[in-house]
Amino acid sequence: MDFNKIVNKMCKKWWKVLFKDDIFELIDPEKKNSYKNKLNKVIYRLKAENVIINLKAWVYIIPEEDDKKLNKIDLIEKYYWKLLKKYITYYVWNNYYISWTKSLELHNKNYSVSDKIFIINRDLNKKIKFGSYEIVFKTISWKKDGKKINLYSKFSNFITKKDIENIEFKISCLELSLLESAIISDTENGFDFSLINRTLKKYSKVLNSEIFYEIGKYKYIMSFNRLKELSKNIDKNLYKIFLDIIKKNWWLFIGEGLRGI
């Protein structure tokens, strides 16, 4: 395959974010062996001719004409959601959901770019930085009789789908998002009191108590305690639900302690 054929194939791709492996896959199968040692030279030429722009090591975009005038920070922000989906698909495929505060923001129709975003999944704990942004892949577990149990399969039942810039993402449902957002495990940022309070006021009548009761069997007892206090002057029925869950699962306080994680 000659260089022009690679460029033509690349320009036909709708998904404008590429990893190094994606560029290698554009090469005709029968020529891949001969191109293995030449791939870096091909990438160097693609960059030199502005066919691709390098965002970080082995991560590229196929730029639109206006993109060539943007600096790297603005490019990352413009392609943030495509980059995020690319990393998610690469590392955990479809076995994930966006969690914590960003999920709650999305339920409140806030699609802004987050400095840090948490991706709950079955097996991977990994941090990825690009520019000033960070993707945190996390597993979720609890301990029963001293044994660590992965909760992904249980909590993955409590997800919903959200389209962002015509890209489908899985996010934690509203009830789980509230509990995740009430965690204090990031000592720098704490939790967003105003966002949680606003969400409780807006959605208190439509929150699913069955989901809260199911989640409460395993985790987030400190979050339930915080939501109980916040809901006291918002919705008495919701307050009673949180109080009842705490009474039924009080023993979780021993494991979660003051951090609420």
C-alpha positions as CSV (number, residue, x, y, z in Angstrom):
1,M,0.0,0.0,0.0
2,D,1.4,3.4,-0.9
3,F,1.2,6.5,1.2
4,N,-1.7,8.1,-0.7
5,K,-3.9,5.0,-0.2
6,I,-3.3,5.2,3.5
7,V,-4.3,8.9,3.4
8,N,-7.4,8.2,1.4
9,K,-8.5,5.5,3.8
10,M,-7.9,7.8,6.7
11,C,-9.9,10.7,5.3
12,K,-13.0,8.4,4.9
13,K,-13.0,7.5,8.6
14,W,-15.9,9.1,10.6
15,W,-14.2,8.5,13.9
16,K,-11.5,11.2,13.9
17,V,-9.5,9.8,16.9
18,L,-6.8,7.2,16.2
19,F,-4.3,5.2,18.2
20,K,-1.1,4.0,16.6
21,D,-2.7,0.5,16.2
22,D,-5.5,2.0,14.1
23,I,-3.1,3.4,11.6
24,F,-1.4,0.0,11.3
25,E,-4.8,-1.5,10.6
26,L,-5.3,0.7,7.5
27,I,-2.4,-1.1,5.8
28,D,-3.5,-3.9,3.4
29,P,-3.2,-7.3,5.2
30,E,-0.7,-8.7,2.8
31,K,1.6,-5.8,3.3
32,K,1.5,-5.5,7.1
33,N,4.6,-7.5,7.8
34,S,6.7,-5.3,5.5
35,Y,5.3,-2.2,7.1
36,K,5.9,-3.1,10.7
37,N,9.3,-1.5,10.7
38,K,8.2,1.4,8.6
39,L,5.1,2.5,10.6
40,N,6.9,5.2,12.6
41,K,8.2,6.7,9.4
42,V,4.6,6.6,7.9
43,I,3.3,8.4,11.1
44,Y,6.1,11.0,10.9
45,R,5.1,11.8,7.3
46,L,1.4,11.9,8.2
47,K,2.1,14.4,10.9
48,A,4.5,16.4,8.6
49,E,1.8,16.8,6.0
50,N,-0.9,17.6,8.6
51,V,-3.0,14.6,7.8
52,I,-2.9,13.8,11.5
53,I,-2.2,15.8,14.6
54,N,-0.5,14.2,17.6
55,L,-2.3,14.8,20.9
56,K,-0.1,12.6,23.1
57,A,2.2,9.6,22.6
58,W,0.5,7.3,20.0
59,V,-2.8,9.2,20.0
60,Y,-3.8,11.3,17.0
61,I,-6.8,13.1,15.4
62,I,-7.6,13.5,11.8
63,P,-8.1,17.2,11.8
64,E,-10.8,19.3,10.1
65,E,-9.3,22.4,8.4
66,D,-10.1,24.7,11.3
67,D,-8.4,22.3,13.7
68,K,-5.1,23.1,12.2
69,K,-5.4,26.6,13.8
70,L,-6.1,25.3,17.3
71,N,-3.6,24.6,20.0
72,K,-3.3,21.2,21.7
73,I,-5.3,22.2,24.7
74,D,-8.3,23.4,22.6
75,L,-8.0,20.3,20.4
76,I,-8.2,18.0,23.4
77,E,-11.3,19.9,24.7
78,K,-13.0,19.7,21.3
79,Y,-12.4,16.0,20.9
80,Y,-12.7,15.1,24.6
81,W,-15.8,12.9,24.3
82,K,-14.4,11.0,21.3
83,L,-11.1,10.5,23.1
84,L,-12.9,9.3,26.2
85,K,-15.0,6.8,24.2
86,K,-11.9,5.6,22.4
87,Y,-10.0,4.9,25.6
88,I,-13.1,3.2,27.1
89,T,-13.6,0.9,24.1
90,Y,-9.9,0.1,23.9
91,Y,-9.5,-0.9,27.6
92,V,-12.9,-2.2,28.8
93,W,-15.0,-2.4,25.6
94,N,-18.6,-2.2,26.7
95,N,-18.2,-3.3,30.3
96,Y,-18.2,0.0,32.1
97,Y,-20.3,3.0,33.3
98,I,-19.4,6.6,34.0
99,S,-19.8,7.3,37.7
100,W,-19.4,9.8,40.5
101,T,-20.1,13.5,40.1
102,K,-19.8,13.6,36.3
103,S,-22.6,11.1,36.0
104,L,-24.8,13.2,38.2
105,E,-23.9,16.3,36.2
106,L,-25.0,14.4,33.0
107,H,-28.3,13.7,34.6
108,N,-28.6,17.4,35.1
109,K,-27.7,18.0,31.5
110,N,-24.3,19.4,32.2
111,Y,-22.1,18.1,29.3
112,S,-19.0,20.2,30.1
113,V,-15.6,18.6,30.0
114,S,-14.4,17.3,33.4
115,D,-10.9,17.5,34.7
116,K,-11.3,14.0,36.2
117,I,-13.8,11.3,35.2
118,F,-14.3,7.9,36.8
119,I,-15.1,4.8,34.7
120,I,-16.3,1.9,36.8
121,N,-15.5,-1.5,35.2
122,R,-15.0,-5.1,36.1
123,D,-11.2,-5.6,36.1
124,L,-9.1,-2.5,35.4
125,N,-7.6,0.1,37.8
126,K,-5.7,2.6,35.7
127,K,-5.2,6.3,35.3
128,I,-4.7,8.0,32.0
129,K,-3.7,11.6,31.6
130,F,-4.0,13.7,28.5
131,G,-3.4,17.4,28.8
132,S,-4.9,18.5,32.1
133,Y,-7.5,15.9,32.0
134,E,-7.6,12.5,33.7
135,I,-9.5,9.3,33.1
136,V,-9.7,7.0,36.1
137,F,-10.7,3.4,35.5
138,K,-11.8,1.8,38.8
139,T,-13.2,-1.5,40.0
140,I,-15.8,-1.5,42.8
141,S,-15.9,-4.1,45.5
142,W,-17.0,-4.9,49.1
143,K,-15.9,-7.3,51.7
144,K,-18.1,-10.1,53.1
145,D,-16.7,-12.4,55.7
146,G,-13.2,-11.0,55.0
147,K,-13.5,-11.9,51.3
148,K,-13.3,-9.1,48.6
149,I,-16.2,-9.4,46.2
150,N,-16.4,-7.5,42.9
151,L,-19.7,-5.5,42.7
152,Y,-19.5,-4.6,39.0
153,S,-22.0,-7.3,37.9
154,K,-24.5,-6.1,40.5
155,F,-24.2,-2.4,40.0
156,S,-24.1,-2.6,36.2
157,N,-27.8,-3.3,36.5
158,F,-28.2,0.3,37.6
159,I,-27.1,2.1,34.5
160,T,-28.7,4.2,31.8
161,K,-27.5,5.4,28.4
162,K,-26.8,9.0,27.4
163,D,-26.0,10.4,24.0
164,I,-23.3,13.1,24.1
165,E,-22.3,14.7,20.7
166,N,-23.9,11.7,19.0
167,I,-21.8,9.2,21.0
168,E,-23.5,6.7,23.3
169,F,-22.2,6.4,26.8
170,K,-23.3,4.3,29.8
171,I,-23.6,6.2,33.0
172,S,-24.8,5.2,36.5
173,C,-28.5,5.7,37.0
174,L,-29.8,8.7,38.9
175,E,-30.0,6.9,42.2
176,L,-26.5,5.4,42.0
177,S,-25.1,8.7,40.8
178,L,-26.5,10.5,43.9
179,L,-24.8,8.0,46.2
180,E,-21.5,8.1,44.3
181,S,-21.5,11.9,44.4
182,A,-22.0,11.9,48.1
183,I,-18.7,10.1,48.7
184,I,-15.9,12.0,50.3
185,S,-12.8,10.2,49.1
186,D,-11.2,13.0,47.2
187,T,-9.8,15.3,50.0
188,E,-9.1,18.0,47.5
189,N,-12.6,18.4,46.1
190,G,-14.9,16.9,48.7
191,F,-18.4,16.5,47.3
192,D,-20.6,19.0,45.4
193,F,-23.2,19.9,48.0
194,S,-25.1,22.3,45.7
195,L,-25.3,19.7,42.9
196,I,-26.6,17.0,45.2
197,N,-29.1,19.4,46.9
198,R,-30.4,20.7,43.6
199,T,-30.8,17.1,42.3
200,L,-32.7,16.0,45.4
201,K,-35.1,19.0,45.1
202,K,-35.6,18.4,41.4
203,Y,-36.0,14.6,41.3
204,S,-37.1,13.5,44.8
205,K,-40.6,12.5,43.6
206,V,-39.3,10.2,40.8
207,L,-36.3,8.5,42.6
208,N,-36.7,4.7,42.7
209,S,-36.6,3.5,46.3
210,E,-36.2,-0.1,45.3
211,I,-32.8,0.7,43.7
212,F,-31.7,2.5,46.8
213,Y,-32.6,-0.5,49.0
214,E,-30.8,-2.9,46.7
215,I,-27.6,-0.8,46.6
216,G,-27.8,-0.3,50.3
217,K,-27.2,-4.0,50.9
218,Y,-23.7,-3.7,49.7
219,K,-22.2,-0.2,49.8
220,Y,-22.4,3.6,50.3
221,I,-23.8,3.7,53.8
222,M,-22.0,6.9,54.5
223,S,-23.5,8.4,51.4
224,F,-27.0,7.3,52.6
225,N,-26.3,9.1,55.8
226,R,-25.4,12.3,54.1
227,L,-28.4,12.1,51.7
228,K,-30.6,11.5,54.7
229,E,-29.5,14.7,56.3
230,L,-29.8,16.7,53.0
231,S,-33.3,15.3,52.3
232,K,-34.6,16.1,55.8
233,N,-35.9,19.5,54.7
234,I,-36.6,18.5,51.1
235,D,-38.7,15.3,51.1
236,K,-39.8,13.6,54.3
237,N,-40.6,10.3,52.6
238,L,-37.2,10.2,51.0
239,Y,-35.6,11.0,54.4
240,K,-37.5,8.0,55.9
241,I,-36.3,5.7,53.1
242,F,-32.7,6.7,53.7
243,L,-33.1,6.3,57.5
244,D,-34.6,2.8,57.0
245,I,-31.8,1.7,54.7
246,I,-29.2,2.9,57.3
247,K,-31.0,1.0,60.1
248,K,-31.1,-2.2,58.0
249,N,-27.5,-2.0,56.9
250,W,-25.8,-0.2,59.9
251,W,-23.0,-2.8,60.0
252,L,-21.6,-1.3,56.7
253,F,-20.4,1.7,58.8
254,I,-17.7,-0.6,60.2
255,G,-16.2,-1.3,56.8
256,E,-16.6,2.2,55.2
257,G,-15.6,4.2,58.2
258,L,-15.4,7.9,58.1
259,R,-14.3,8.0,54.5
260,G,-17.6,6.7,53.1
261,I,-16.0,4.7,50.3
